[in-house]
Structure formats: C-alpha cells, structure tokens
Amino acid sequence: MDNKPIGIFDSGIGGLTVLKELIKILPDEDFIYFGDTARVPYGGKSPELIREYSEEITSFFQKKNVKIVVDACFTSSSIALEHIRNKFKSLDIVGVTEYGARSASVVTENNNIGVIGTKTTIKSGAFQKVLQEINSKINVFSEPCPLFVPFIEEGFVEGDFITQIIHHYLDTFLDKNIDTLLLGCTHYPIIKKAIGKTFKDSFKIVDCGKETAIAVRNILSREKRLRKKSSGKKLTFYVSDDTESFVQNASLFLGQKIKTASLMFPWE
Ligand code: DGL
C-alpha cells in the first residue's frame, strides 16, 4: 500500500477530463492537479518550450512526493514524455498518448484510424509512431483542429457553431474509410457526442482518458501501491494564473464543482 497522492498535469483546464476518469477508476486515491493556465495553450508552441515547461512541472511533483505522475496534456505527452522520463528516472510517468493509441489499435477492425489533436501534437507524429509500432498494417490519417480548444472553452459544445467546425476539420476523413477516431486532446471528450451526431456514429470514438486511468490502476495494483481507503481530502488543485476562472469553469471538464485552487509557479 502507498498512500502518497497521484500527480496529474495539463497545460490548463482540459486535463480535468482525464482526472474525471481517474477519479472514477481510482475512487480511493488522492490527486494533486496542476494546470499551467499562465502559459496555455501549449498546442502551437515549439517542442523546446513544451519540454522545458513539462520538466518544471514534473519537478514540482517530485517535490510533492507523488507516487506517479500522469501527463494528461496530449501536446506535452506527444513531445516531452521521453524527456521527462529521462530527467526523472525514479518517478513513474504515464502519458495519455500511448494508452489512447493502444485502445484505438484494439478497437479498429479495418485498420484505418483518424487522429485529431493540436497542431503540435499532430506535427509530432507521436500517435502515428505508437500505432504503427503496435501494428504496422494500421493506416493513420491525422488532422490538426486548433479551433476546437477555444470554442469548447467558450462553451460551444453543441449546436450550429461547433457542428460547422466539426465538418470543417473532420470531413477530410470521409473518403478515408476510417472506422475509429482517436480524440488526441484533453478538450475533445466534451464534444464526443456532437462529433458522433454529426457523422451519424459512422465510426467509433476513442477517448484516451479512460484508457490512461485503467493503465494507472493496473500499474499501481501490480506494484501493490493502491490506497486501501480514501483519506477524505482527495483533490487539490494548483494553477499558474487566474484561480478564479479555473474554479468557475472546472465543472464543464470535471463534471463536478470545485471550491478552491492555489497558485503555483513551476518556473520559480
Ligand atoms: N491540453 C492541450 C492538449 O491536450 C490542449 C490545450 C493546449 O493547446 O494547451 O493538447
């Protein structure tokens, strides 16, 4: 048994969709969430910056003595996972990219998978790499969707606006015969229903958060490091800017209200 908390981070608020899945699968664990709201979005930034930011945040979690770190940001996970694993060899670090890809490889029947994410995630080719390592017969069709994040954050999660944007980005998959779509960004589970409706559920949609949560549970269970009983204090939130709007907007992503968040500057 290991009663230390689990650390989870994202570029901002979107990683709460992954935390939501972790809470469901690991109800007795304590979590420390960090959202880098001062430096969000990561999605169009250079790999060098994303590695630097991810390293600073992981160092914070090391000081917090967490038992495992979940890199819930797809952009960071695609670009910086190997870097932070090399820098923090004693820490277990799990990334959303790899588990989402594993799940999609099992779900697909015709080996044609669509992947959507931020510009930096798609440019990194991270999903493609993992999918083709698993099965070289898999064809990956990728599309960056930079408008989804700001629209979702503004609350456009159903209706005409978001449907138009969904068409704008995803119509490209229509002649690719994909049977599986991989949601490669923290925010996209919020519009999973809208995507399914737009394309009349003509492909399966894989949401990486759940798969990552199952992977974390499997690691902790295998190593006998699960908590036995909830401590009752469960969730602690840190952000690098504007605690108030984080607290106000959290419920869209987490599915529950939160009371407080504290400031933390990983660069200090
Ligand atoms: N959290 C980011 C991701 O999953 C999306 C927001 C951003 O661009 O920072 O890639």
Residues whose N, C-alpha, C, O or C-beta is under 5 A from the ligand:
A	BS01	DGL	D10 S11 G14 V40 P41 Y42 G43 A72 C73 F74 T75 T118 V149 G184 C185 T186
